[in-house]
């Protein structure tokens, strides 16, 4: 069974290609848009250097976790932990938060733009905007379902299989039913 899970994880990794991620007014990132280009053939390594006055150069508080939270927010509309959506908006600026993600799955190009204050959710397939019929202040359930269908994974599976962070309860600590749900998603038997 472990081999089947590892094999499925390898297939997921081959299918989803994250190209770039940009953030503005998201958590520790301010009004200047910051971006990361993942569409490279070499390894992308993120190191933090705290250059604030009085900082000792430590690697804490420099925005590394902000990157994975932005990825989670772009894809699922929520951070990895239970941070309220309004608390994701940079506290200094207090508005115009926008996260944009470009990725490819199975030869199709996708782009998600998601923001708060004002609420924004735009989904593009091959550079064509997808029109949602159930717009609810920029937070469309129909659009979110389409994104999750493309990703072929729930937020729980994303947290436990791809994100792997200290905020997520370890897989083996989950209740048996929750473990079963993730395994069934991985194996495509839900």
Backbone torsions as a table, in degrees:
resi	resn	phi	psi	omega
1	UNK	NA	-40.2	179.4
2	UNK	-60.6	-39.4	177.8
3	UNK	-61.2	-41.2	179.5
4	UNK	-63.8	-39.5	178.3
5	UNK	-65.9	-46.4	179.3
6	UNK	-62.5	-40.7	178.1
7	UNK	-63.6	-42.0	178.1
8	UNK	-64.6	-41.6	177.2
9	UNK	-60.1	-41.0	179.0
10	UNK	-63.7	-39.2	178.2
11	UNK	-65.6	-42.8	178.5
12	UNK	-59.7	-45.4	-178.7
13	UNK	-62.5	-36.3	179.5
14	UNK	-71.7	-29.9	-175.0
15	UNK	-79.6	-37.9	-175.8
16	UNK	-99.8	121.1	177.3
17	UNK	-118.7	107.8	177.8
18	UNK	-79.3	125.6	-176.3
19	UNK	-96.7	-55.2	175.8
20	UNK	-156.4	158.6	-177.6
21	UNK	-134.8	128.7	175.2
22	UNK	-125.3	145.5	180.0
23	UNK	-136.7	147.9	177.0
24	UNK	-145.0	130.3	180.0
25	UNK	53.9	37.0	179.7
26	UNK	-112.4	118.5	-179.5
27	UNK	49.5	-115.8	-175.8
28	UNK	-81.7	-7.8	-179.9
29	UNK	-86.0	130.0	-176.9
30	UNK	-87.6	-151.2	-172.3
31	UNK	-73.0	-19.4	177.0
32	UNK	-82.7	123.9	-179.0
33	UNK	-63.2	130.2	178.2
34	UNK	-114.9	142.6	-178.6
35	UNK	-137.7	156.0	175.5
36	UNK	-129.2	127.7	178.3
37	UNK	-95.4	109.2	178.4
38	UNK	-95.8	-4.7	-174.7
39	UNK	-86.0	62.6	-177.2
40	UNK	-131.0	160.4	178.2
41	UNK	-86.8	-15.4	-179.6
42	UNK	-99.5	179.8	-176.9
43	UNK	-76.6	136.6	173.2
44	UNK	-100.6	117.5	-179.0
45	UNK	-118.6	130.4	-178.7
46	UNK	-111.0	117.2	176.0
47	UNK	-117.3	147.1	179.5
48	UNK	-110.1	138.7	172.9
49	UNK	-131.5	115.0	-177.4
50	UNK	-82.3	110.2	-177.5
51	UNK	-102.8	9.6	178.8
52	UNK	-62.7	153.1	177.0
53	UNK	-57.9	133.6	179.3
54	UNK	84.2	-7.2	179.0
55	UNK	-73.9	150.2	-179.9
56	UNK	-99.1	16.3	-178.9
57	UNK	81.6	9.9	-177.7
58	UNK	-62.7	161.0	-177.5
59	UNK	-93.4	10.4	178.1
60	UNK	-97.0	145.4	176.3
61	UNK	74.1	26.1	-177.2
62	UNK	-107.9	-3.9	174.9
63	UNK	107.2	9.0	-179.7
64	UNK	-64.5	-44.8	179.0
65	UNK	-68.7	-26.9	176.8
66	UNK	-58.4	-34.8	-178.8
67	UNK	-63.4	-49.8	-177.8
68	UNK	-71.2	-32.6	175.0
69	UNK	-66.1	-38.4	177.9
70	UNK	-65.8	-39.9	177.4
71	UNK	-62.8	-45.5	177.5
72	UNK	-62.6	-42.3	-179.8
73	UNK	-65.6	-43.0	179.4
74	UNK	-60.2	-45.2	-175.6
75	UNK	-77.9	-38.1	-170.0
76	UNK	-123.3	-5.0	179.5
77	UNK	77.0	14.3	178.8
78	UNK	-151.4	151.7	177.6
79	UNK	-76.8	176.6	179.9
80	UNK	-70.0	-35.6	178.6
81	UNK	-100.0	-175.2	-176.3
82	UNK	-87.3	47.6	176.4
83	UNK	-76.9	129.8	176.1
84	UNK	-62.2	144.3	-177.5
85	UNK	-55.7	-41.2	-179.8
86	UNK	-66.8	-23.9	177.3
87	UNK	-80.1	-6.6	174.5
88	UNK	-78.6	-21.5	179.8
89	UNK	-71.9	132.4	179.2
90	UNK	-51.8	125.8	-174.1
91	UNK	-67.1	-30.4	-179.7
92	UNK	-67.7	-44.5	-176.7
93	UNK	-91.3	-34.1	172.4
94	UNK	69.7	4.6	180.0
95	UNK	-163.1	176.5	176.3
96	UNK	57.1	39.1	175.2
97	UNK	-77.1	132.9	179.0
98	UNK	-145.2	130.5	174.8
99	UNK	-120.8	131.9	-179.1
100	UNK	-126.8	134.7	-178.0
101	UNK	-131.8	127.3	173.0
102	UNK	-108.9	131.3	178.8
103	UNK	-152.7	167.3	178.0
104	UNK	-129.7	145.6	175.2
105	UNK	-139.5	121.8	176.4
106	UNK	55.4	38.8	178.0
107	UNK	85.2	-8.2	177.3
108	UNK	-93.9	141.6	177.8
109	UNK	-97.8	136.2	-179.2
110	UNK	-131.6	152.7	173.9
111	UNK	-143.6	135.7	176.0
112	UNK	-122.3	132.2	170.9
113	UNK	-120.9	123.3	-177.2
114	UNK	-137.4	135.5	-178.1
115	UNK	-150.7	173.0	178.1
116	UNK	-131.6	149.5	176.0
117	UNK	51.4	65.2	8.0
118	UNK	-86.4	158.9	177.4
119	UNK	-70.0	133.0	-179.2
120	UNK	-138.5	137.1	168.4
121	UNK	-148.8	109.1	176.9
122	UNK	-124.1	138.2	-178.3
123	UNK	-130.0	126.0	-178.2
124	UNK	-119.0	138.6	173.7
125	UNK	-121.3	120.3	-176.4
126	UNK	49.5	47.3	177.8
127	UNK	66.8	13.0	176.0
128	UNK	-110.0	125.2	179.7
129	UNK	-64.5	135.9	176.4
130	UNK	-92.7	127.0	-176.6
131	UNK	-92.6	124.3	177.8
132	UNK	-95.6	141.9	180.0
133	UNK	-95.1	-4.5	-177.4
134	UNK	-120.8	42.6	-179.9
135	UNK	-54.9	129.9	177.6
136	UNK	-135.9	81.4	179.8
137	UNK	55.4	45.7	175.4
138	UNK	77.3	10.4	-177.0
139	UNK	-128.9	69.6	-171.8
140	UNK	-80.8	122.1	178.0
141	UNK	-65.4	-38.4	179.7
142	UNK	-63.0	-44.6	178.6
143	UNK	-65.1	-41.8	178.7
144	UNK	-62.5	-41.1	176.9
145	UNK	-61.2	-40.0	178.6
146	UNK	-64.1	-40.9	178.9
147	UNK	-63.9	-46.6	-179.5
148	UNK	-65.7	-32.2	176.2
149	UNK	-65.3	-42.8	177.9
150	UNK	-63.7	-44.7	-178.7
151	UNK	-70.3	-27.7	-179.2
152	UNK	59.8	35.8	175.1
153	UNK	-158.5	145.3	177.5
154	UNK	-80.6	170.1	176.5
155	UNK	-63.3	-37.5	177.4
156	UNK	-61.0	-44.4	179.1
157	UNK	-66.0	-40.6	177.0
158	UNK	-56.5	-46.9	-179.2
159	UNK	-63.7	-41.8	-172.7
160	UNK	-88.4	-22.0	-175.7
161	UNK	-108.4	-40.7	-175.6
162	UNK	-102.2	-44.1	-173.0
163	UNK	-76.3	-40.8	179.3
164	UNK	37.0	89.1	-178.1
165	UNK	-137.8	175.8	-177.8
166	UNK	-77.8	-10.4	-179.9
167	UNK	-84.3	-21.1	-175.5
168	UNK	-93.6	133.1	177.1
169	UNK	-59.5	132.3	-180.0
170	UNK	-56.3	144.9	-176.8
171	UNK	-53.6	-45.5	-176.8
172	UNK	-71.3	-13.1	176.2
173	UNK	-89.5	-9.9	179.5
174	UNK	-69.4	157.2	173.5
175	UNK	-63.9	152.3	-177.2
176	UNK	-54.3	-40.4	-179.3
177	UNK	-64.0	-40.9	179.0
178	UNK	-68.2	-38.4	175.3
179	UNK	-61.4	-45.4	-179.8
180	UNK	-59.8	-42.4	179.9
181	UNK	-59.4	-44.1	-179.7
182	UNK	-67.4	-42.9	179.4
183	UNK	-62.5	-41.9	179.1
184	UNK	-64.3	-38.6	176.2
185	UNK	-63.5	-45.3	-179.6
186	UNK	-59.3	-40.4	-176.5
187	UNK	-87.7	-4.3	177.6
188	UNK	71.3	31.6	-177.5
189	UNK	-114.5	22.8	179.1
190	UNK	-79.5	NA	NA
